[in-house]
Amino acid sequence: MRIQVRRTGGFAGIERTAEVDTADHPDAPHWQALAHRALTGGTPAPRTGVPDGFAYTITVDGRTVHCADPHLTDAQRELISRVLKEGA
């Protein structure tokens, strides 16, 4: 499973993108369950968040959803954090 996160916005407006391929992860089932939960809380069109907040695009195996601060679900927050930390 390929999971990609794109973060835009924020005070400086710097875009950041990271991707994780779960095929080589020993905890791949956890990543997959987390990704599916994160997708269910997203919207097909970009959301408006708060001024200087971050907006996110989450793509899992070709399916894309959008979300924004402060309206993230717990699953989205965890997935975004993990992908941005571990992804290249």
Residue pairs with C-beta under 8 A, 6 or more apart in sequence:
1 21
1 22
1 23
1 28
1 31
1 32
1 35
1 60
1 61
2 19
2 20
2 21
2 22
2 59
2 60
2 61
3 19
3 20
3 21
3 22
3 31
3 35
3 58
3 59
3 60
3 79
3 83
3 87
4 17
4 18
4 19
4 57
4 58
4 59
4 60
4 83
4 87
5 17
5 18
5 19
5 56
5 57
5 58
5 59
5 79
5 80
5 83
5 84
5 87
6 15
6 16
6 17
6 56
6 57
6 59
7 15
7 16
7 17
7 54
7 55
7 56
7 80
7 84
8 15
8 54
8 55
8 56
8 57
9 49
9 52
9 53
9 54
9 55
9 68
10 52
10 53
10 54
11 52
16 84
18 83
18 84
18 86
18 87
18 88
19 83
19 87
19 88
20 31
20 82
20 83
20 86
20 87
22 28
22 31
22 32
22 35
25 31
31 82
34 75
34 78
34 79
34 82
35 58
35 60
35 79
36 60
37 73
37 75
38 58
38 60
38 65
38 73
38 75
38 76
38 78
38 79
38 80
39 58
39 60
39 63
39 65
40 75
41 65
41 67
41 72
41 73
41 75
41 76
42 58
42 65
42 66
42 67
42 76
43 65
43 66
43 67
44 64
44 65
44 66
45 66
46 55
46 57
46 66
46 68
47 55
47 66
47 67
47 68
47 71
48 68
49 55
49 68
49 69
49 70
49 71
50 68
50 69
50 70
53 68
53 69
53 70
54 68
54 69
55 66
55 67
55 68
55 69
56 66
56 67
56 68
56 72
56 76
56 80
57 64
57 65
57 66
58 64
58 65
58 66
58 67
58 76
58 79
58 80
67 73
67 76
72 80
